[in-house]
Amino acid sequence: MDDLVLVGRVARAHGNRGQVIVNLDTDFPDERFRAGAVVMVGPAATARTIREVRFHQGRPIIALEGIETMTEAEALAGAELKVPAAAAGALPEHTYYHYDLIGCEVTDRSGKAIGPVTGVEGTMEMSRLVVAGSHGEVLIPLVAEICTEIDLAGRRIVVNPPDGLLELNAPGGPS
């Protein structure tokens, strides 16, 4: 179960034939959500094959094997959809899977600890690291000019933040 990667969450049922609308947690929706692909559904990670898929306003509407009615689809609302990490594939240079960044320790160039990455928000083109800083959550744009070194093996990210970025959540800081 630990080697599963989140690719989406069921938003709600769609129509009366057991289809669901998916909120994406992947930058590769066409690869992850295609007819014949297998996703692990819900906390029990039940393997289900995608029978049909179409996209509406950027979100996939999928029909899953074994889900035939609106009632069955409604029961999936909020369920996580995952794939095995091994199926995720290689990424282009200087791009990272969110799950690889979570848990990395963030420091500035002098080595001062900022905090661990607790999440990653946004798409590949506009990602932000969510860091648990000493004064609260800090959002750090995931761009080469700011994140100057990313060492996945060492679980470390070195940043060169612009003036004021780290102080945004400090008590009495900018509002």
N, C-alpha and C positions, 0 to 999 in steps of 0.2 A: 504494500500500500504506500510506502514511503517514496517509491520511485514513480509516483503518478504526478502529472503536471496539470494544473487547472487551465482549461481552455474556454470555459464559459459557465454560465449559470442559467437555469431555466427561469425565465421571467414569468410566463403564464401560459395557459392553454390557448390554442388558436383554433377556432372552428370546432366542428363536432366529430372530426375523424381521428382524434388522438394526436394532433400535431401540437408542437410547443414553439414558442418564440424564445430565442436564446440571447442573453446579454453576453457580449464577447469579453473574454479575458485572454485573447491571443492577437498577435499582429498578423497571423496567417489564417484568416477565416476560410478562405477557399481550400486550403490544404486540410484543415482540421474538420471542416463540416462539408463532406461530400458523400454522395450515395455510396454505400459499401464500407465506409469508415466505421470503426468500432470506437465507442466512447464508454467510459466507466461512469455509471450514473449513481448519484447519491452516496450516503455514508456507507452503504454496503458495497459500493463500487461494483454494481451489477453491470456486466458487459452487455451492451446493446448495440446492434448494427443500425446505422442510419439508412433507412429505406428510401427516403426522399428528402430533398432540400431545395429551397429557393430562398433568395435574399429579398428582403423588403426594408427599405430605408437603412441599409447597411447591416441589418441583423438577420441571421439565418432563422428560417422557420423550418423545423425538421419533423419528420415522422420517424419514430424509433420502432424497431422490431419489438413486438409484444405489447405495444401501447396502441390500442385500437379505438378507445372511446374518449370522449371529452372528460369524463369522470377520472379515468386513469391518467390522462394528461394533467388535469388539475392537481392531482396528488403529487406531481413532480415539481410544482412551483417552488422555487428556491433551491432545488437540487443542483449540486455542483456536477459539472461534466469534466472528466479528466481523461488524459491519455497517458500511456507509459512514457517515461522520460526518454527511453531509448528510441521511441518513435518520433521524438521531437525534431531530430535531424540537426545538422550543423548550421551555424549562422555565419553570415559574412563577418569579416574582420571588424573589430571594434563595435560589435553589437552583442547583446547579452540577453539570456533568458532572465525574466524577473526572479525566478526562484534561485538562480545562481547568485544574485546580488543580495538577497535577503539574508541577514546575519553577518554580512561583512562589516568590519569596524571602519568607521570613517574618521580620518585625521586631517588636520591641515598640513601644509608643507613643512612646518616646524616640528611636526610629530604630536601636536596637542590633540588629544582625543575629543571628538565631537559627539560620537555616539554610534550605535549600531543601526544598520538599515533594517527597518521593520516592514517596509513595503515599497512598491514601485507603482506610481500612478502614470497614466497616460499611455499613448501609443509609442511605437518605435521612434517616430519623428519628433515627439514632444514628451519624452519621459522625465519624471522627477523622482528622485530618491526621497523616501520618507524616512527621516532619521530621528531617533529618540534622543534629542539633545538634552543638556542639563537643565534647560529652562522650558522644555516642551518640545513638541514636534517641529522639525525644521524640514522644509521642502527645498531640495537642492537640484537644480536642473542637471540632467544627465547629458552634458555636452563636454566635448574635449577641452574647451577653454577653462572649464571649472573643475571637472573630474579629470585631473591630469595623469593619474595612474590608477589602474584597476588591476589588482592582483587576485584573481579568483582562487588560485592555489593557496595563497597566503591569507585569504579572506579579509583583504584590506583594500580600501579606496582612499587615495590622497586627493584632497580638493584644494583649489585656490579660489576661494569664494570672493565675489565682489564685496566691497565695503557695505556693511549693514545687513547682509543676507543672514548671517548666523544670529544676529541680535533681534530679528523680527519678532521672536516669541519670548524674548527676555522680559521679566517684569519691569514695567516702566519704559519699555523699548518703543520703537515707532509703532503707530497704529494705523 
